[in-house]
Amino acid sequence: LMPITGMLLLAYIVYHLLHLTVGAFPGFDPSNPYNNMVGGFLNPVNVAVYSVGNIALGFHVYHGLWSALQSLGANHPKYNHYRNAAAVGVATLLTLGNLSFPFSVMAGVLTVQ
């Protein structure tokens, strides 16, 4: 999955920078990042792009952390389940944390101020 998620992440990062940093979308106000985020996530297309991007990020981080721990010597059948649990845990927390923003906007928890 690394080549696929890597390409998805590249596209997601470019979209993210255009959306929330450069302001290439209508209604961008460089002095109000909160409203830029909320206003952007009122659009379901943006939520879908961010969801796919963050799920790809989760898979990418999982594999990267799992492999990094293996490269550092944490590779033994007796302990491999800890390495897997650590990779799953970090990737899951990162993915859910990042997805909480667009889903909070769509659920009406975060609103434009």
C-alpha positions as CSV (number, residue, x, y, z in Angstrom):
1,L,0.0,0.0,0.0
2,M,2.9,2.4,0.4
3,P,3.1,3.5,-3.3
4,I,-0.6,3.9,-3.5
5,T,-1.0,5.8,-0.2
6,G,2.1,7.8,-1.0
7,M,0.6,9.1,-4.2
8,L,-2.7,9.8,-2.4
9,L,-0.8,11.7,0.3
10,L,1.0,13.8,-2.3
11,A,-2.3,14.8,-3.9
12,Y,-3.9,15.3,-0.4
13,I,-1.0,17.5,0.7
14,V,-1.2,19.7,-2.4
15,Y,-5.0,20.0,-1.9
16,H,-4.6,20.8,1.8
17,L,-2.0,23.5,1.1
18,L,-4.2,25.1,-1.6
19,H,-7.3,24.8,0.7
20,L,-6.1,26.0,4.1
21,T,-2.7,27.7,3.5
22,V,-2.6,29.4,0.1
23,G,-6.4,30.1,-0.1
24,A,-7.0,29.0,-3.6
25,F,-10.7,28.5,-2.9
26,P,-13.5,31.1,-2.6
27,G,-14.1,32.7,0.7
28,F,-10.6,32.4,2.0
29,D,-9.6,35.0,4.7
30,P,-5.9,34.8,5.6
31,S,-6.7,36.5,9.0
32,N,-9.2,33.9,10.1
33,P,-8.0,30.3,9.8
34,Y,-10.8,28.9,12.0
35,N,-13.5,30.2,9.7
36,N,-11.5,29.0,6.7
37,M,-11.4,25.5,8.2
38,V,-15.1,25.5,9.1
39,G,-16.3,27.1,5.9
40,G,-14.2,24.6,3.9
41,F,-15.6,21.6,5.7
42,L,-19.2,22.7,5.1
43,N,-18.6,21.4,1.5
44,P,-19.0,17.6,1.4
45,V,-16.5,17.3,-1.4
46,N,-13.8,18.8,0.9
47,V,-14.8,16.4,3.7
48,A,-14.5,13.4,1.3
49,V,-11.1,14.5,0.1
50,Y,-9.9,15.0,3.6
51,S,-11.3,11.6,4.7
52,V,-9.6,9.7,1.9
53,G,-6.4,11.6,2.5
54,N,-6.4,10.9,6.2
55,I,-7.3,7.3,5.8
56,A,-4.4,7.0,3.4
57,L,-2.2,8.8,6.0
58,G,-3.3,6.3,8.6
59,F,-2.3,3.3,6.5
60,H,1.0,5.0,5.5
61,V,1.9,5.8,9.1
62,Y,0.9,2.3,10.2
63,H,3.3,0.7,7.7
64,G,6.0,3.2,8.3
65,L,6.0,2.8,12.1
66,W,5.7,-1.0,11.9
67,S,8.7,-1.1,9.5
68,A,10.7,1.5,11.5
69,L,10.3,-0.5,14.7
70,Q,11.4,-3.6,12.9
71,S,14.4,-1.8,11.5
72,L,15.4,-0.7,15.0
73,G,15.4,-4.4,16.1
74,A,12.0,-4.8,17.5
75,N,11.4,-8.0,15.5
76,H,10.9,-11.2,17.4
77,P,7.8,-13.5,17.2
78,K,7.4,-13.2,20.9
79,Y,7.1,-9.4,20.8
80,N,5.8,-8.7,17.3
81,H,2.2,-8.2,18.5
82,Y,3.5,-5.2,20.6
83,R,5.0,-3.7,17.5
84,N,1.8,-4.2,15.6
85,A,-0.3,-2.8,18.4
86,A,1.9,0.3,18.7
87,A,1.6,0.9,14.9
88,V,-2.2,0.4,14.9
89,G,-2.6,2.6,17.9
90,V,-0.6,5.5,16.6
91,A,-2.1,5.3,13.2
92,T,-5.7,5.1,14.6
93,L,-5.3,8.0,16.9
94,L,-3.7,10.1,14.2
95,T,-6.5,9.3,11.7
96,L,-9.4,9.7,14.1
97,G,-7.9,13.0,15.5
98,N,-7.5,14.4,12.0
99,L,-11.0,13.2,10.9
100,S,-12.6,14.8,14.0
101,F,-12.3,18.3,12.4
102,P,-14.3,17.8,9.2
103,F,-16.8,15.5,11.0
104,S,-17.3,18.0,13.8
105,V,-18.1,20.7,11.2
106,M,-20.5,18.4,9.3
107,A,-22.2,17.4,12.6
108,G,-22.7,21.1,13.5
109,V,-20.4,21.0,16.6
110,L,-18.0,23.6,15.0
111,T,-19.7,26.6,13.4
112,V,-18.5,29.7,11.6
113,Q,-17.9,32.6,14.1
